[in-house]
Amino acid sequence: MTPNEPSTNGPGFAQGQGGMVTSPHALASESGARILREGGNALDAAIAIGATIAVVYPHFCGLGGDAVWMVADEEGRKDCFLGIGQSARILPGFDDAIPLRGPLSTLTSACAVDAWRHAFDYSVRNWGGGHSFSNLLDDAIGHAADGFPVTKSQKFWLDFRKSEVMNWPGFSEIFMPGGIAPQVGAPFRQKGLANSLHLIARDGPRSFYEGELGARIAKGLMAAGSPLTSADLAATRTRQGEPASLHYRGVELLAPPPPTQGISTLAIMGILSHFDLKALAPGGVDHIHLCVEAVKRAFLDRGLIADPDFMNQPVEDWLSPAHLARSAQSIDLKRAMDWPQPFRPGDTVFFGATDQSGRSVSVLQSTYFDWGSGVVVGDTGILWQNRGAAFSSDLKHPNAIAPAKRPFYTLNPGLALRDGKPALIYGTQGADGQPQTLSMILTRMIDFGEDPVTALTGSRFLLGKTFSDSRDSLKLEIDAGDTVFAELAARGHMLSSIDRLSPLAGQAGLIVRREDGSTAGAHDPRGEGVALLVE
């Protein structure tokens, strides 16, 4: 993997010698950059980014959600932090589908704050972290208390849900006072959230679960009608595990293990390794066709992914060379495989950081759907996730809901190693679309040697339903071109076009660590994020 020099210094792009951060919001990126400038490491920077993005991107993530972290360094450490909340120990019965919004969708505890704790402890033990935890939250507290300009993304998702939000407990008072969404650029303050962050900074992150704040959260959840209790909060802990991995074209791709879909991304790349992509045109019909068909094969196994505490997860079998080879051999280069398969919506944020010593972090943080469950917990200002809606109400399903169980998880941040050292930090927003977007970005970066700006700008696809199109069609950005559309249709793909640089195709971020020690990075032009270099 030797990306070319960037063809343009586009929005959000950075390169040079030093550390780097990338996130979907300039204020969050600046929080991480500040920590690096003050001598913090990549984990310290990522915690600061995670706290700030929880304030300034409330529609996609927050304190009431979860987070999955990938970390690696040049000393050979490579670890995964699964900050995934578990379902309530006492659950209501579900004769039909699990509700997508409201109190009965608040079925799982929130582990993002505990993931910050775990990352902080790891930083101190392994990377010489010297910052105080409270200092890492300073920017987030300030932005919540003093306000920040409303983004286009926040305004879009308020307008999109305006017919629903009046029924969400405590939501309108904070996010749409008077039933009117604030305008883009208007200052937006969250006093309750600022107070909650202050308590976490004062009392430590476990106070979210067991301290003064934890008691207020438990009280607020009970008042809203959630089955979660103080005991469920106290039982919430981040798990550290070994990443799943796969070798591809001279680099080692790392992904989080079950219950996440990280292995789906690895399986896609393992299938694509059987084809000579370098002989193809980037973004051409053969490139897109192969990526789509590899996604379909990998997604056939994805329905079996579940909490390994409840269901055996034969990851080695799913990623075995023989299984991936059979999947590759089943691809018809001139004919699309029939689809559909079930689709899961959801939104999240990706952010990443690397420091001058090469220590690298890749994170996805989420409340599942845009605006999560819609339930604001008491007076805390915390919007709770609806990740429990990812469970199946079919008790025979691998992902069937059960007490104290973790649901299937779409979050899968990635890291790639070259010669055992971090070389590429990547991830994207987009639920089911995450592995699909990553297949295009990784092949563009690794097979075609594109720079971060070019790789992120290139046309992408999304296979399956969307909020605005219920057909299981192949959504393709219009700039792929008339010829590509015509040839894919001739191969049997049911196509529909989406805008150039459509948010439906994910909002990804990239940081490349080159072999000469320099870094280059960018955030997706489909969003408002930036990458920042810290020399």
C-alpha positions in Angstrom: 0.0 0.0 0.0 1.8 3.1 -1.2 -0.8 5.8 -1.7 0.1 8.5 -4.3 0.6 12.1 -3.3 -2.8 13.8 -3.0 -4.0 15.4 -6.2 -5.7 18.2 -4.2 -5.7 19.7 -0.8 -9.5 19.3 -0.6 -11.7 20.2 2.4 -10.7 18.4 5.5 -7.4 17.2 4.1 -4.0 17.3 5.9 -0.6 15.8 5.5 3.0 16.2 6.9 5.2 15.0 9.6 3.5 14.5 13.0 0.4 13.2 14.6 -3.1 13.5 13.1 -6.8 13.3 14.0 -9.9 13.0 11.8 -13.6 13.3 12.8 -16.9 14.5 11.3 -16.8 17.8 13.1 -14.2 20.5 13.2 -14.7 21.2 16.9 -14.2 17.5 17.7 -11.1 17.3 15.6 -9.7 20.4 17.3 -10.3 18.8 20.7 -8.1 15.9 19.7 -5.5 18.1 18.1 -5.3 20.2 21.3 -4.5 17.1 23.4 -1.8 16.0 20.9 -0.3 19.5 21.0 -0.2 19.3 24.8 1.8 16.1 24.7 -1.0 13.6 24.9 -1.0 10.3 23.0 -3.5 9.1 20.4 -5.8 7.5 23.0 -5.9 10.7 25.0 -6.8 12.6 21.9 -9.5 10.0 20.9 -11.2 10.3 24.3 -11.3 14.1 23.9 -12.7 13.7 20.4 -15.3 11.2 21.6 -16.5 13.5 24.4 -16.8 16.5 22.1 -18.5 14.7 19.2 -21.0 13.4 21.7 -22.0 17.1 22.3 -21.7 18.6 18.8 -23.2 15.6 16.8 -26.1 14.6 19.1 -28.1 13.1 16.3 -25.6 10.3 15.7 -23.9 9.7 19.0 -23.8 10.6 22.7 -23.3 9.6 26.3 -26.3 7.3 26.1 -24.7 5.1 23.3 -21.9 2.7 22.8 -18.5 2.7 21.2 -16.1 0.2 19.6 -12.3 1.0 19.6 -9.4 -0.5 17.7 -5.9 0.4 19.0 -2.4 -0.6 17.7 1.2 0.7 18.2 4.7 0.1 16.8 5.6 -2.2 19.8 3.2 -4.9 18.5 0.1 -4.2 20.6 -3.2 -4.6 18.8 -6.4 -4.6 20.8 -10.1 -4.1 20.6 -12.3 -2.4 23.2 -15.9 -3.5 22.9 -17.8 -0.8 24.6 -21.2 -2.5 24.1 -24.0 -2.3 26.6 -26.0 -5.4 27.5 -29.8 -5.8 27.6 -31.8 -5.4 30.8 -31.8 -8.4 33.1 -35.6 -8.1 33.4 -37.2 -7.7 29.9 -40.7 -7.1 28.8 -42.3 -9.7 26.5 -42.4 -9.0 22.7 -45.1 -10.8 20.8 -44.2 -8.8 17.7 -41.2 -6.7 16.6 -39.2 -4.8 19.1 -40.1 -1.1 19.1 -37.7 1.1 17.2 -38.3 4.2 19.3 -39.6 5.2 22.7 -39.1 3.7 26.2 -39.3 0.0 25.1 -36.5 0.5 22.6 -34.2 1.6 25.5 -33.4 -2.1 26.2 -29.6 -2.0 26.4 -27.3 -0.1 28.7 -24.9 2.5 27.3 -21.1 1.7 27.4 -19.5 4.7 25.6 -18.5 6.4 28.8 -17.1 3.2 30.2 -15.1 2.8 26.9 -13.6 6.2 27.6 -12.6 4.9 31.0 -11.1 1.7 29.6 -9.2 3.7 26.9 -7.8 6.0 29.6 -6.6 3.2 31.8 -5.0 1.5 28.8 -3.3 4.8 27.9 -1.8 5.1 31.4 -0.7 1.4 31.5 0.7 1.0 28.1 1.3 4.4 26.4 2.5 6.6 29.3 -0.7 8.7 29.4 -0.2 11.7 31.6 -3.3 13.8 31.1 -6.0 13.9 33.8 -9.3 12.4 32.7 -11.1 15.6 33.5 -8.9 17.6 31.2 -9.9 15.4 28.3 -13.5 16.5 28.8 -12.9 20.2 29.1 -13.8 21.1 25.5 -17.0 18.9 25.5 -18.2 20.6 28.7 -17.5 24.1 27.3 -19.4 23.3 24.0 -22.4 21.9 25.9 -22.6 24.8 28.3 -21.6 27.7 26.0 -23.1 26.3 22.8 -21.9 25.6 19.3 -23.3 26.4 15.8 -25.9 23.9 14.6 -24.6 21.8 11.7 -26.3 21.1 8.4 -26.4 17.4 9.4 -28.2 18.1 12.8 -30.7 20.4 11.1 -31.4 17.8 8.3 -32.1 15.0 10.8 -34.4 17.2 12.9 -36.4 18.2 9.8 -36.5 14.6 8.7 -38.0 13.4 12.0 -40.1 16.4 12.8 -43.4 14.5 12.5 -42.2 11.9 15.0 -40.3 13.8 17.7 -43.3 15.2 19.5 -43.9 11.7 20.9 -40.4 11.2 22.2 -40.0 11.8 26.0 -38.1 14.9 26.8 -36.8 15.4 23.3 -38.5 18.5 21.9 -37.7 20.6 25.0 -33.9 20.3 24.2 -33.6 19.7 20.5 -36.7 21.5 19.1 -38.0 24.0 21.6 -41.4 25.2 20.6 -41.5 22.5 18.0 -39.1 24.4 15.7 -35.7 23.1 14.7 -32.9 25.6 15.2 -31.4 27.0 12.1 -27.9 26.1 10.7 -25.3 28.2 12.5 -27.6 29.1 15.4 -26.0 28.6 18.8 -27.1 25.4 20.5 -26.7 24.8 24.2 -27.3 21.7 26.3 -27.1 22.7 30.0 -28.3 19.4 31.3 -25.7 17.5 29.3 -23.0 20.0 30.4 -23.9 19.2 34.0 -23.7 15.5 33.4 -20.3 15.8 31.7 -19.1 18.0 34.7 -20.1 15.2 37.1 -18.2 12.6 35.0 -15.1 14.9 35.0 -15.4 15.5 38.8 -16.3 12.0 39.9 -14.8 9.8 37.1 -16.4 7.9 34.3 -17.8 5.1 36.5 -20.0 7.7 38.1 -22.1 7.4 35.0 -23.0 3.9 36.2 -22.7 3.9 40.0 -22.3 7.4 41.3 -24.5 10.5 41.7 -25.0 10.8 38.0 -25.7 7.0 37.7 -28.5 7.3 40.3 -30.1 10.2 38.3 -29.8 8.2 35.1 -31.5 5.1 36.7 -34.3 7.3 38.0 -34.8 9.0 34.7 -34.9 5.6 32.8 -37.4 4.2 35.2 -39.6 7.3 34.9 -39.5 7.1 31.1 -40.6 3.4 31.2 -37.4 1.7 30.3 -36.7 -1.8 31.8 -33.1 -0.8 32.6 -32.2 -0.5 36.3 -29.3 0.7 38.4 -28.1 -2.9 38.6 -28.0 -3.0 34.8 -26.0 0.2 34.7 -23.5 -1.1 37.3 -23.0 -4.3 35.4 -22.0 -2.4 32.2 -18.3 -2.9 31.4 -16.1 -2.6 28.3 -14.5 -5.8 27.2 -11.0 -6.0 25.7 -10.3 -8.6 23.2 -8.1 -9.7 20.3 -9.1 -8.2 16.9 -10.1 -10.5 14.0 -7.6 -10.2 11.2 -7.0 -11.0 7.6 -3.9 -10.5 5.3 -4.6 -8.6 2.1 -2.0 -7.5 -0.5 0.8 -7.2 2.0 -1.1 -5.6 4.9 -2.9 -7.1 7.9 -6.5 -5.8 8.2 -7.8 -5.7 11.8 -11.5 -5.6 12.7 -13.5 -6.1 15.9 -14.8 -9.6 16.6 -18.5 -10.6 17.2 -21.0 -9.4 18.1 -19.8 -6.8 15.6 -19.9 -7.2 11.8 -16.2 -6.6 11.6 -15.7 -10.1 10.2 -18.0 -9.1 7.3 -15.6 -6.4 6.2 -12.7 -8.9 6.4 -14.7 -11.5 4.5 -15.4 -9.1 1.7 -11.7 -8.3 1.4 -10.8 -11.9 1.6 -13.1 -12.7 -1.3 -11.8 -9.8 -3.3 -8.2 -11.0 -2.8 -8.9 -13.7 -5.4 -9.3 -11.2 -8.2 -6.7 -9.0 -9.9 -8.2 -5.6 -9.1 -5.1 -3.7 -10.2 -6.0 -4.7 -13.8 -9.4 -2.9 -13.4 -10.3 0.8 -13.6 -11.0 2.3 -10.2 -14.8 3.0 -9.9 -15.4 1.1 -13.2 -18.1 -1.4 -13.8 -15.9 -4.5 -13.0 -14.6 -2.9 -9.8 -18.1 -2.1 -8.5 -19.6 -5.4 -9.7 -16.9 -7.4 -7.8 -17.3 -5.4 -4.6 -21.1 -5.7 -4.7 -20.9 -9.4 -5.3 -18.3 -9.9 -2.6 -20.6 -8.0 -0.2 -23.5 -10.3 -1.0 -21.5 -13.4 -0.2 -20.1 -12.1 3.0 -23.5 -10.9 4.1 -24.9 -14.5 3.8 -22.9 -15.4 6.9 -23.6 -12.1 8.7 -27.0 -13.3 9.9 -25.3 -15.8 12.2 -23.3 -13.1 14.1 -24.4 -12.8 17.7 -23.1 -12.4 21.2 -20.4 -15.2 21.6 -21.5 -15.6 25.2 -24.8 -17.0 23.9 -24.0 -18.5 20.5 -20.8 -20.1 19.2 -19.1 -17.9 16.6 -16.9 -19.9 14.3 -14.9 -16.9 13.1 -12.0 -19.0 11.9 -14.3 -21.0 9.7 -16.0 -17.9 8.2 -12.6 -16.4 7.4 -10.9 -19.6 6.4 -9.1 -19.5 3.0 -11.2 -22.4 1.7 -14.5 -20.7 2.6 -13.5 -17.4 1.1 -12.2 -19.1 -2.0 -15.5 -20.9 -2.5 -17.3 -17.6 -2.1 -15.1 -16.0 -4.7 -15.5 -18.9 -7.1 -19.3 -18.5 -6.9 -19.1 -14.9 -8.3 -20.2 -14.6 -11.9 -18.2 -11.8 -13.5 -21.0 -11.0 -15.9 -24.1 -11.7 -13.8 -25.4 -10.3 -10.5 -26.5 -12.7 -7.8 -30.2 -12.4 -6.8 -30.8 -10.3 -3.7 -32.4 -9.1 -1.1 -31.3 -9.9 2.4 -32.5 -8.1 5.6 -31.2 -4.6 5.9 -30.5 -2.8 9.2 -30.5 1.0 9.3 -28.5 3.1 11.7 -26.1 5.9 12.1 -22.9 6.6 13.9 -19.7 8.6 13.8 -16.1 7.6 13.0 -13.0 9.3 14.4 -9.4 8.3 14.4 -6.1 9.5 15.8 -2.4 8.8 15.5 0.5 10.4 17.4 4.2 11.0 16.5 5.1 7.6 18.0 2.8 5.8 15.6 0.3 4.8 18.3 -3.0 4.7 16.5 -6.7 4.6 17.4 -9.8 3.9 15.3 -13.3 4.4 16.9 -17.0 4.3 16.0 -19.4 5.8 18.5 -23.1 5.5 18.1 -26.7 5.7 19.5 -27.8 3.4 16.6 -30.6 5.2 14.7 -30.4 9.0 14.2 -31.5 10.4 17.6 -31.3 6.9 19.1 -34.5 5.9 21.0 -35.7 9.5 21.1 -35.8 9.3 24.9 -34.0 12.0 26.9 -33.2 10.6 30.4 -34.7 12.7 33.1 -32.9 16.0 33.7 -29.5 14.7 32.5 -29.7 15.9 28.9 -28.6 12.4 27.9 -30.3 10.9 24.8 -30.4 7.1 25.1 -29.7 4.7 22.3 -32.1 2.2 20.8 -29.5 -0.5 20.1 -31.9 -3.1 21.6 -34.0 -2.7 18.4 -31.2 -4.7 16.7 -32.2 -7.8 18.5 -34.6 -10.3 17.0 -37.9 -11.1 18.8 -37.7 -14.6 17.2 -36.3 -16.7 20.1 -34.8 -19.2 17.7 -32.7 -16.6 16.0 -28.9 -16.3 16.9 -29.5 -12.7 17.7 -32.7 -13.3 19.8 -33.2 -11.0 22.6 -32.3 -12.4 26.1 -31.4 -10.9 29.5 -27.9 -9.5 29.8 -27.1 -10.1 26.2 -25.3 -7.9 23.7 -27.0 -7.4 20.3 -25.5 -7.8 16.9 -23.5 -4.7 16.2 -22.9 -2.9 13.0 -19.9 -0.8 14.3 -16.6 -2.0 12.8 -13.7 0.5 12.9 -10.6 -0.7 11.2 -6.8 -0.6 11.3 -4.3 -1.9 8.8 -0.8 -2.9 9.8 2.3 -3.0 7.5 5.1 -5.1 9.0 3.3 -5.1 12.3 3.0 -1.3 12.5 0.0 0.9 12.0 -0.3 2.0 8.4 -4.0 2.9 7.8 -6.7 4.0 10.2 -10.2 3.9 8.7 -13.9 3.7 9.4 -17.3 5.0 8.3 -20.8 5.9 9.4 -23.6 3.9 7.8 -24.8 0.7 9.6 -25.2 -2.0 6.9 -23.4 0.2 4.5 -20.2 0.2 6.6 -18.6 -2.9 5.1 -19.8 -1.8 1.6 -18.2 1.6 1.9 -15.0 0.1 3.3 -14.7 -2.3 0.4 -14.5 0.6 -2.0 -12.2 2.7 0.1 -9.8 -0.1 1.0 -9.6 -1.3 -2.6 -9.0 2.2 -3.8 -6.3 2.8 -1.2 -4.5 -0.6 -1.3 -5.1 -1.9 -4.8 -5.2 1.3 -6.7 -2.8 3.4 -4.5 -5.1 6.4 -4.3 -4.5 9.2 -1.8 -7.1 9.8 0.9 -8.9 12.6 -0.8 -9.3 10.7 -4.1 -10.3 7.5 -2.3 -13.0 9.2 -0.2 -14.3 11.3 -3.1 -14.8 8.3 -5.5 -18.3 7.1 -6.3 -19.7 4.5 -3.9 -22.7 2.2 -3.6 -25.2 1.0 -1.1 -27.0 -2.3 -1.5 -30.4 -2.5 0.3 -33.2 -0.3 1.6 -32.8 3.3 2.7 -35.0 5.8 4.6 -36.2 7.2 1.3 -36.2 4.1 -0.9 -37.7 0.8 0.4 -36.5 -1.3 -2.6 -33.6 -3.7 -2.1 -31.9 -2.0 -5.1 -28.3 -1.2 -5.6 -28.0 2.5 -4.9 -25.1 4.1 -6.9 -23.9 7.6 -6.8 -24.7 9.3 -10.1 -21.1 10.3 -10.9 -20.3 6.7 -11.6 -21.4 7.6 -15.1 -24.0 6.5 -17.6 -21.8 3.7 -19.0 -21.3 2.1 -15.6 -25.0 2.3 -14.9 -25.9 0.7 -18.2 -23.3 -2.1 -17.9 -24.3 -2.9 -14.3 -28.0 -3.1 -15.3 -27.0 -5.4 -18.2 -25.5 -7.7 -15.6 -28.7 -7.9 -13.7 -28.3 -5.3 -10.9 -31.5 -3.5 -10.0 -30.2 0.0 -9.9 -31.3 3.4 -8.6 -29.2 6.5 -8.6 -28.4 8.7 -5.6 -26.7 12.1 -5.6 -23.0 12.6 -6.0 -21.3 12.6 -2.6 -24.6 11.3 -1.1 -24.6 10.9 2.8 -26.3 7.6 2.1 -23.0 6.3 0.9 -21.4 6.8 4.4 -19.2 9.4 6.0 -15.8 7.9 6.2 -12.4 9.0 7.6 -8.9 8.0 6.8 -5.4 8.5 8.2 -2.4 7.0 6.4 1.0 6.4 8.0 3.5 6.3 5.2 6.7 4.3 5.3 8.8 7.5 5.5 7.0 8.4 8.8 4.8 11.1 7.3 1.0 11.1 7.7 -1.9 12.0 5.4 -5.6 12.1 6.2 -9.0 13.4 5.3 -12.6 13.2 6.3 -15.4 12.5 3.9 -16.5 15.3 1.6 -20.1 13.9 2.1 -20.0 15.5 5.6 -18.5 18.4 7.4 -15.5 16.8 9.1 -11.8 17.6 8.9 -8.4 16.0 9.5 -5.9 18.0 11.4 -2.1 17.6 11.5 -0.2 18.2 14.7 3.5 18.7 14.0 
